[in-house]
Amino acid sequence: MQKRTLGQGLEVSALSLGAMGYGKARELPDRAEMITLIRTAVDRGMDFFDTAEVYGPWTNELMVGEALEPLRDRVKIATKFGWDIDQETGVHRGGVNSKPTQIRSAVEGSLKRLRTDYIDLLYQHRVDPGVPMEDVAGVVKDLIAEGKVRWFGLSEAGAGSIRRAHAVQPVAALQSEYSLWTREPEAEIIPTLEELGIGLVPFSPLGKGFLTGKIDSTTTLDPMRSSIPRFSPAAMDANRKLVDLIRAIGERHGATPAQVALAWILAQKLWIVPLFGTRKIERFDENIGALNVQLTQTDLNEIEAANIHISGDRYPEEHMRLTGL
Ligand SMILES: NC(=O)c1ccc[n+]([C@@H]2O[C@H](COP(=O)([O-])OP(=O)(O)OC[C@H]3O[C@@H](n4cnc5c(N)ncnc54)[C@H](OP(=O)(O)O)[C@@H]3O)[C@@H](O)[C@H]2O)c1
């Protein structure tokens, strides 16, 4: 698989697989299949995998750890701290927590669950307004010095927080939502990353499935997506125009809408590594096929000229408030 380089020389496959899935109920029954999928992804040449303490909490890291233990030296594992997880019970108490003691305890837990003695890329999952960014970056700097962590990342952080963190411990990657229907990072975040030499790992590059063209207002959605304004039936009907456009562009390349959605991100900057999620090997193969789709300048111009307005926010209000801090 082609490689790309994020910040601080972090070289990874040009696409990354996220193991989040949607909700606890779906996580456990599919565990064996997901382990097979993750190992198949490594066979296909992917070497960059994403999880987080909060997914489950903990169950997702346990699954990723089991899947990758025999392949550890061939892969880079990214995980995240930063939600307020009770370190005794694993219960998410709600809200964020990046106090230094919480970070250290979360990292010790992640190392055990991931069956490894180092985390390649450790992200703060959301900025904690109660803890100065310098303190957070300082703890990660110490963890790097101790050999427990190799690279530092942030997620959904604002430009000011990125600069403050980077001044203490250089940041390798920002993981934030960016896709054909979430283009807000182009205004300030992407120029900031470019200036500081930080890579971008866009999550939800397929618009949580919508951009694949397989979801519409008649689809029964899981509770997570049902809570998102742009997945309301009316918003999905309005946003269909974007899927129609990428389907038409894809037809010229023999590509699916999912492949066009990923190829479009790959065409933006060489230091961007899209992070998609899927539970199915055939979809995994379809998605990595995006690496063979070369969009032309005409295709890219057509998307700009269409200037499609997206209906509905990408998160419910209480989640939106935690982004861009
Ligand atoms: N940092 C953060 O705050 C944050 C937030 C969200 C996500 N993430 C990370 O980013 C990863 C990906 O995010 P995501 O899952 O929200 O986004 P996504 O990749 O945009 O969408 C995944 C959804 O699309 C479906 N899908 C994937 N490929 C498909 C295809 N070829 N055809 C039809 N449907 C397809 C998947 O269904 P199936 O699974 O059924 O195939 C799944 O429901 C997560 O796993 C997680 O690691 C991070």
The ligand as an SDF file (V2000), in Angstrom:
LIG
                    3D

 48 52  0  0  0  0  0  0  0  0999 V2000
  -11.4410   11.4610   16.9810 N   0  0  0  0  0  0  0  0  0  0  0  0
  -12.7330   11.3700   17.0020 C   0  0  0  0  0  0  0  0  0  0  0  0
  -13.4230   12.0720   17.7350 O   0  0  0  0  0  0  0  0  0  0  0  0
  -13.4130   10.3590   16.1110 C   0  0  0  0  0  0  0  0  0  0  0  0
  -14.7890   10.4550   15.8490 C   0  0  0  0  0  0  0  0  0  0  0  0
  -15.3640    9.5100   14.9890 C   0  0  0  0  0  0  0  0  0  0  0  0
  -14.5860    8.5120   14.4420 C   0  0  0  0  0  0  0  0  0  0  0  0
  -13.2530    8.4310   14.7340 N   0  0  0  0  0  0  0  0  0  0  0  0
  -12.3870    7.3810   14.1550 C   0  0  0  0  0  0  0  0  0  0  0  0
  -12.5660    7.3720   12.7520 O   0  0  0  0  0  0  0  0  0  0  0  0
  -12.9520    6.0710   12.3110 C   0  0  0  0  0  0  0  0  0  0  0  0
  -13.8660    6.1700   11.1130 C   0  0  0  0  0  0  0  0  0  0  0  0
  -14.9620    6.9870   11.4260 O   0  0  0  0  0  0  0  0  0  0  0  0
  -16.4630    6.6240   11.0730 P   0  0  0  0  0  0  0  0  0  0  0  0
  -16.6870    5.1650   11.2360 O   0  0  0  0  0  0  0  0  0  0  0  0
  -17.2820    7.6110   11.7810 O   0  0  0  0  0  0  0  0  0  0  0  0
  -16.5500    7.0390    9.5700 O   0  0  0  0  0  0  0  0  0  0  0  0
  -16.6810    6.6130    8.0610 P   0  0  0  0  0  0  0  0  0  0  0  0
  -15.5070    5.8090    7.6510 O   0  0  0  0  0  0  0  0  0  0  0  0
  -16.9680    7.8920    7.3950 O   0  0  0  0  0  0  0  0  0  0  0  0
  -17.9940    5.7340    7.9870 O   0  0  0  0  0  0  0  0  0  0  0  0
  -18.0920    4.4450    8.4710 C   0  0  0  0  0  0  0  0  0  0  0  0
  -19.4720    3.9270    8.1310 C   0  0  0  0  0  0  0  0  0  0  0  0
  -19.5720    3.7590    6.7260 O   0  0  0  0  0  0  0  0  0  0  0  0
  -19.8940    2.4180    6.4170 C   0  0  0  0  0  0  0  0  0  0  0  0
  -19.0620    2.0430    5.2620 N   0  0  0  0  0  0  0  0  0  0  0  0
  -17.7020    1.9880    5.2150 C   0  0  0  0  0  0  0  0  0  0  0  0
  -17.2870    1.6650    3.9700 N   0  0  0  0  0  0  0  0  0  0  0  0
  -18.4030    1.5050    3.2210 C   0  0  0  0  0  0  0  0  0  0  0  0
  -18.6360    1.1750    1.8740 C   0  0  0  0  0  0  0  0  0  0  0  0
  -17.6240    0.9580    1.0330 N   0  0  0  0  0  0  0  0  0  0  0  0
  -19.9280    1.0990    1.4260 N   0  0  0  0  0  0  0  0  0  0  0  0
  -20.9600    1.3290    2.2680 C   0  0  0  0  0  0  0  0  0  0  0  0
  -20.7930    1.6480    3.5680 N   0  0  0  0  0  0  0  0  0  0  0  0
  -19.5380    1.7400    4.0420 C   0  0  0  0  0  0  0  0  0  0  0  0
  -19.5620    1.6120    7.6540 C   0  0  0  0  0  0  0  0  0  0  0  0
  -20.4590    0.5450    7.7890 O   0  0  0  0  0  0  0  0  0  0  0  0
  -19.9370   -0.9290    8.1720 P   0  0  0  0  0  0  0  0  0  0  0  0
  -19.0920   -0.7720    9.3850 O   0  0  0  0  0  0  0  0  0  0  0  0
  -21.1810   -1.6900    8.4290 O   0  0  0  0  0  0  0  0  0  0  0  0
  -19.1520   -1.3980    6.9920 O   0  0  0  0  0  0  0  0  0  0  0  0
  -19.7820    2.6170    8.7820 C   0  0  0  0  0  0  0  0  0  0  0  0
  -21.1360    2.6390    9.1610 O   0  0  0  0  0  0  0  0  0  0  0  0
  -13.5500    5.4260   13.5660 C   0  0  0  0  0  0  0  0  0  0  0  0
  -13.4910    4.0240   13.5350 O   0  0  0  0  0  0  0  0  0  0  0  0
  -12.6970    5.9840   14.6520 C   0  0  0  0  0  0  0  0  0  0  0  0
  -11.4860    5.2380   14.7590 O   0  0  0  0  0  0  0  0  0  0  0  0
  -12.6750    9.3490   15.5430 C   0  0  0  0  0  0  0  0  0  0  0  0
  1  2  1  0
  2  3  2  0
  2  4  1  0
  4  5  1  0
  4 48  2  0
  5  6  2  0
  6  7  1  0
  7  8  2  0
  8  9  1  0
  8 48  1  0
  9 10  1  0
  9 46  1  0
 10 11  1  0
 11 12  1  0
 11 44  1  0
 12 13  1  0
 13 14  1  0
 14 15  2  0
 14 16  1  0
 14 17  1  0
 17 18  1  0
 18 19  2  0
 18 20  1  0
 18 21  1  0
 21 22  1  0
 22 23  1  0
 23 24  1  0
 23 42  1  0
 24 25  1  0
 25 26  1  0
 25 36  1  0
 26 27  1  0
 26 35  1  0
 27 28  2  0
 28 29  1  0
 29 30  1  0
 29 35  2  0
 30 31  1  0
 30 32  2  0
 32 33  1  0
 33 34  2  0
 34 35  1  0
 36 37  1  0
 36 42  1  0
 37 38  1  0
 38 39  2  0
 38 40  1  0
 38 41  1  0
 42 43  1  0
 44 45  1  0
 44 46  1  0
 46 47  1  0
M  CHG  2   8   1  16  -1
M  END
$$$$
